[in-house]
Amino acid sequence: MQHIIELDQQTEKNLSEIALHTHKSKDVILRTVIKNFLQQQSKRNDLEQFLKPYSIDLNGFEFDRDMANER
């Protein structure tokens, strides 16, 4: 499966510099970056799903500093 990725000029320049310094091709660098990004997203989604049952709706919550200081 092939995908087309369009990069702006600055990103293309950065990618070229990284490829030059690591002695790897741009394709290898892009694959590595995308793979790492997808792994991070997967971990984030897993964590969000794990924490979802523990979420608290704080809409409308107000903290009264004066009342807290009285305690």
C-alpha positions in Angstrom: 0.0 0.0 0.0 1.3 3.4 -0.9 0.5 6.8 0.5 1.5 10.2 -0.6 2.8 12.6 2.0 3.3 16.2 1.2 5.8 18.1 3.2 6.3 21.9 3.4 9.7 23.2 2.4 11.1 23.5 6.0 10.1 20.0 6.9 11.6 18.7 3.7 14.8 20.5 4.5 14.8 19.0 8.0 14.2 15.6 6.7 17.0 15.9 4.2 19.4 17.0 7.0 18.4 14.1 9.3 18.8 11.6 6.4 22.2 13.0 5.6 23.4 12.9 9.3 22.0 9.4 10.0 23.1 8.0 6.6 19.6 6.7 6.0 17.2 7.4 3.2 14.3 9.8 3.6 11.9 6.9 3.2 13.4 5.1 6.1 13.3 8.2 8.3 9.7 8.9 7.4 8.6 5.3 8.1 10.3 5.4 11.5 8.7 8.7 12.4 5.3 7.6 11.3 5.6 4.2 13.1 6.6 6.0 16.3 3.8 8.5 16.0 1.2 5.7 15.5 2.6 3.8 18.5 2.2 7.0 20.6 -1.3 7.5 19.4 -2.2 3.9 20.1 -0.8 4.2 23.7 -2.7 7.5 24.2 -5.9 6.0 23.0 -5.5 2.9 25.2 -4.8 5.2 28.2 -7.9 7.3 27.4 -10.0 4.2 27.2 -8.6 2.9 30.4 -9.3 6.2 32.3 -12.7 6.8 30.7 -14.7 5.1 33.5 -12.9 7.2 36.1 -13.6 10.6 34.5 -15.5 13.2 36.5 -17.7 15.8 34.9 -16.4 19.1 36.3 -18.6 21.4 34.1 -19.9 24.2 36.2 -17.6 23.4 39.1 -16.4 26.5 40.9 -13.8 26.7 43.6 -14.4 29.3 46.3 -11.0 30.3 47.5 -12.4 32.1 50.6 -14.4 29.1 51.8 -11.4 26.9 51.3 -9.2 29.3 53.3 -11.7 29.2 56.2 -11.2 25.5 56.6 
